[in-house]
């Protein structure tokens, strides 16, 4: 009887094949798919804020927002798109010598830029569509406060939070490859993504939306007043840079080291070393 999911040791080969496929995409393909991924994640961020902003209990609000946010990664995985954080798993085919460092870095740079542009586009459209007018502008105030809080995080806090975030995101991407049907993929994606959002961990692509949405929202005096923040505490361009640098670095560490390299060592490197040792022992007899 055929299994409905791949075994853990089979996922490393899937990741290698998937990373090779990403490396073979043209720059234009990477860019367009990167725009879509940025837009998908931004939609998840937008709807998360909409459904949670009016809930008084902080724990319930976090869970409700976290429950809908995974729609972004579901669209990335099921419909197809290039997401920088998930593409940190390209380290697996890299260490397996199936792609080059240049292949990986080129993909990362193109996709990162495209993710940013896709996020900005959705932030602008959501702002222009009047979504932030909800609750007499209260949602706009919340958007500004969220962006300002993220922009004010210390390097260490943002970096550690980002490691945890992409640890969970890449586990969701890795696990989704095990599923052979859409419903199973949705379940595997939902739990880790819900967990990272509920904990408030930092995701660079999601933050591309949250931070720029805050920049757009602060141009509206009603939203600015609703935020209750002093002018010197409101998000600005330097806040975006201060957040995205440590968060991007932390996301790389979380995805590359804690997922990609960890599983490669377990399922590829160690077995290869054992086989090599066995071959050498046999040859010496």
SULQUICOR-V821956 format. One line per field, one symbol per residue. burial: I if it has 16 or more other ideal C-beta (glycine too) atoms within 10 Angstrom, else O. A space follows every 10 residues. Layout:
burial=???
//
This chain:
burial=OOOOIOOOOO IIOOIIOIII OIIOIOOOOI IIIIIIIIII IIIIIIIIII OIIOOOOOOO IIOIIIIIII IIIIIIIOOO IIIIIIIIII IIIIIIOOIO OOIIOOIIOI IIIIIIOIII IIIOOIIOOO IIOOOOIIII IIIIIIIIII IOIOOOOIII IIIIIIIIII IIIIIIIIIO OOOOIIOIII OIIIIIIIOO IIIIIIIIII IIIIIIIIOI OOIIOIIOIO OOOIIIOOII OIIIOIIIII IIIIIIOIII IOIIOOIIOO OOOOOOOOOO OOOOO
//
